[in-house]
Amino acid sequence: MNKKKINMKDQECKVIQQRGKRRIFNGVVISDKNNKTRIVSVIKTYRHTLYKRVLHKNRKFTVHDQNNISHLGDRVTIMAS
């Protein structure tokens, strides 16, 4: 079985050119129990405008993974459809 390396940056650029500009998020896989579906946690860090305190906002996305490549704890980049 030959394993082929794919340069993800080139592939992402082709997808962006084909479908237009999409929102891209970086996150961590927090669940891989479902078949071909992953739950990814994206953490946004920002500073409160009045109190100047650093806040963290956590958001979960359900993501399709056709080949079941990613697993628990993997850092992934996701693109909105």
N, C-alpha and C positions, 0 to 999 in steps of 0.2 A: 504494500500500500504506500503510494507516494504522497507525502504531505507537501502541500504547496503553501508558501508564505504569501500572504496578501498584505500589501501596503494599504492600511486603512485610510490614511490621509488622502491618497489618490482616489480611493473609492468614494470617500465622503465628498470630495470636490466634484466628482462626476454626478453624484446624486443631487448636490446643491445646484449644479448647473441645469440639470434636467427639471427639477421641481421648484426652482426658485429658492429664495432665502427662507429658512425655517429656524425656529428656536432650537438651540442646542444646549443641553444640560450635561453636567458631569455629576455622577453619583456613585453609590455603592449598592451592590445587590444585597438585599436583606432577606429575601426568600426565593428559593428555587424549587419549591415543592411541587408546583404545577407543571404539567408537561407543556413545553414550548412557551411558557409564560414566566416572567420574572417580575418581582416587585423591587423597584429601585428607589432608594432614599436620596433626595437632593437637598442639601443644606445650603441656605442662603444666609450670608453674614452681612449685617449692615449696622450702621450707627444711628441711634435715635437722634432725631433732629433737635429736640429740646434738652434732653438729659445727657446726651453724648455717651450713652452706655452702649456697648457692643451687644447686639442681639442676634440670635440664631433662629431662623425659621426653617422648619423641617417639612418637606413635602414628599409624598409617596406617589410614584407613578407605576402603573401596570404596563409592562413592556413585552412585546412579542419577540421571542428568540427562536427562530425557525429551526436551528440545528442543535439547540440545547448546549451551546458553547460556554456560556457564563455560569458561574457557580457562586455560592454564598461567600460574601466578602470581596468579590472582584470589583475593581473600579471600572466603570463603563461610561461611555458617551452615548447619549440618546438624542434623537432628533424628533421633533413634533411632526405629525403627519398632516 
